[in-house]
């Protein structure tokens, strides 16, 4: 991932001064609590006929109701609370519930476990340090309720009294369940945020590649369209130069016009040095062309990159022809990212091979580096799982960087969107190195090519002579 993209993602998905908790959410949760508390008091007082301080209990509940009314009037429903404000409201909820429990039996009250709820909400929406503070407040209130409270509303005979050891057990249960639930919810929330950030990065990279591809296509189209008028201008200026007298004052203008037209042609020639397939009118390419395009930026590195393509031994007839795929920037980017990783870790060479038959198209990227670490090979491809924690040298700048773990996730996501499946493994001993196997169903890989030659005429392509190591199958 480019460093600017890393910084943008970090700035976007790290906590700011606002929490992830909306006012509407906390108000609704408190209304549910208020209604539940009133129902519980009514059942205990009127249904069972237990004696309890109904007046003070209703006062405590009414304060929560009026706080809700004030918040609903003071702020819009979608107002996002600041971290400090949200922490204060959750701390109030803990104290309010502890006060109600104090009036109704303390830790003997079976609703004591509800004191865990505000801490759990904090774990899902607030930074960890604030959750720890709220957890300590809740634990302090629970310890006080274990030893100081009004009697539990109960029958006069027989009197209700829990053994002291049982109260300690309840206290231990609350103490153990609170950090467990908080950590569990916090971990799930963190994974959800990381997945959202990684998916956003994938969309950002894909959009960038599509924009670059569109610009290349526009440049190629412009070069094609401007070639004819520039040739006409050059031809006319040559004719005028032959017909005009050498001492004519307009001759310098004609020569300047011809030189500027020639300069425009040279600029357009530079724009058209990209492969012709980058023209949007010719948006298909073979497996070999796709691999060469993906590997081109890394061919000049320290590692030697060899590309081999051939049909499978079982492929005959039409199945042996080169698969032709639509040009998809996401697929090319994904392949390029995996090739870049292989080149970074390779000691001397990277071997890229592809074979196909009537059912599938397979690309294998193998290097002779240290291979995948056993402790991460099963989780590679998940966001923020990286093998670059040791600070590998960046290929272009030469500086050491630690990976964010998004590069391979993005590549895997883009390739899987095209219908591919990825498999990671290490070379069998005594060899060493990593192997990435990418396989598409041929129907998903190939682009529609019916009537392509008749509908879209293609310019003649310059055929490069085969190298000494190129197999004959590359010429198929």
JOJORA-V729188 format. One record per run of one state. SS is the DSSP state (helix for helix, strand for strand, loop for the rest). FROM is the first residue (numbers start at 1). LEN is the number of residues. Records with the same first field share a line. If there is no record, write none. Layout:
SS->FROM-LEN, FROM-LEN
This chain:
loop->1-2, 14-4, 48-6, 75-5, 104-2, 109-1, 126-2, 148-16, 244-7, 272-4, 279-1, 283-1, 299-5, 312-5, 321-3, 327-2, 346-3, 357-3, 368-24, 394-6, 402-5, 418-2, 427-7, 446-6, 456-16, 476-1
helix->3-11, 23-25, 54-21, 83-21, 106-3, 110-16, 128-20, 164-80, 251-21, 276-3, 280-3, 287-12, 317-4, 329-17, 407-11, 442-4, 452-4, 472-4
strand->18-5, 80-3, 284-3, 304-8, 324-3, 349-8, 360-8, 392-2, 400-2, 420-7, 434-8
